[in-house]
């Protein structure tokens, strides 16, 4: 299905990350990024991009139908255009590489066009939607889907689109790299614009200030009340049950399959938030292939298992400490724990006993993030967490490393620390992986060899440069990209490695390193042996070889091996090098002379680079010898500033004469002064 039409779905609002265009940078709630919900009473981030017909206005107004604030565009219909984010990749764009489902609400009685700006493997595309009843497909860089005439009936409609599926409908061999922004033509009102990892069905988030759908199902002890109240701890509205403890029961959905039940056959992971200082019981009503079951949870410290139609799991006494707790449960796994040959057909509802407060009750098709502690990881920086983290990475589940410190060792035979799974997302939340000292010439802490679509966020890897057990070798690597495809690192650090912070080689295609750093590594901050369409952006490489020395001792070294059969194709955007023992940036294509692949190329594009007090030649291209054969490619340096007290060893452009490599250079500076 290319769209996820779930009428009970509302925007995920567990934690509003930010209301600014670059909301993903916070990553507090990785499942949903809300770019606009109008609650701030302003129009920050919006701008008129087509005002050729003057008079277009953007307002934040109160809508009586929605009973909330919304964004209003008032102009000459589709002759005016409005944008949030970037219509191309620029300083305003969202640059959201993670979330590719979009949702928005809209009301209009006029023609409209909604464009989603995306970067793809094949260049920029606009995936756009109108009120037409047919999909017109692809026309150049535009891909059209029709939403139907009924969408201009002057009523509010919710639209949910799988952007990658909408792209693939008319361009089968393409993929989305990043979502950049939303552009709208038409005099319309919009609200709740968000990107998500996957569609989530939210059954309760209390933001409507009502208790719609809830009812007391056990009132044998009278006086039970359900309220929608403001909670000062959570700083949001929540649902409160006030009665005689567990003697009263409350239900949302159906306690059996009936007209009120959810009948959700697609999503079998449930999450909710809860606060109580009393006993409670939470029952999830499910239909299974063996009949009806209640999977239920209490504050007991053990799982009592199955008794008839009831299957029990205990959360522990700490859940009654009067604080808010978040619960994430794989319902099918909880069923299988005590009934191995059963399966869930549908989830029908939630029943609660106890005087408690709840919020953010959702069903998901997958458990978006699982804590590595669920696999036994301790995260105290002392306990060896190797086995637990290996199991977590091997599970294929998206992982939350909870900002802790994890001590691991590399395998004695493979010399590998951790290997993620294909398509896995790992969120460190500021976590650090510390490698135990070893004596290996070569090792890798996180190995991405032959992996596809792995994404790692907010994680530091720390090596053993100060405690390595001998002086041999130079290949102790933090992150190992070899033959990987579309693997990405965001806001990571690779520090104090015996070799390089990052190592890129083989047939590595796509992906890259973003907003990251490498510090105090022994050999290089980043080594690139071969790559295709690889990007390093907004990243810093500093203090290489300042603790222990090993050549090339550079911030970035792009240097094929003598036997390399593969080409170099890489972009360095907004990179900074600082206080490296030798070069800040070292470009060395000379080894391609001996390559057995006569078509191998050396293509490097650098834009807006900075070198600060690198001790050797700040920017260096290694010289060819006169008797070498041609090597083809392009080195294009568009903007580089060397900040240094030196008067020599600033730029060395090598000797490319006769090599077949084209050198382009512009916007060069030394200490901010333009060079000729």
BELPE-V480352 format. One record per helix or strand of 2 or more residues. SS is the DSSP state (H for helix, E for strand). FROM is the first residue (numbers start at 1). TO is the last residue. If there is no record, write none. Layout:
SS/FROM/TO  SS/FROM/TO
This chain:
H/23/25  E/32/36  E/46/50  E/57/63  E/68/74  H/77/79  E/81/85  E/101/107  E/113/120  E/123/130  E/137/139  E/142/146  H/149/152  E/157/162  H/163/168  E/176/185  E/189/196  E/200/204  E/214/218  E/225/231  E/236/242  H/245/247  E/249/253  E/269/275  E/281/288  E/291/298  E/305/307  E/310/314  H/317/320  E/324/330  H/331/336  E/344/353  E/357/364  E/370/371  H/372/375  E/380/384  H/386/395  E/399/400  E/405/408  E/416/418  E/425/435  E/442/447  E/455/462  E/475/482  E/488/490  E/493/495  E/500/505  E/512/514  E/517/519  E/524/528  E/534/537  E/540/542  E/554/559  E/568/573  E/576/578  E/585/588  H/590/594  E/601/612  E/619/621  E/632/643  E/651/652  E/661/670  E/673/674
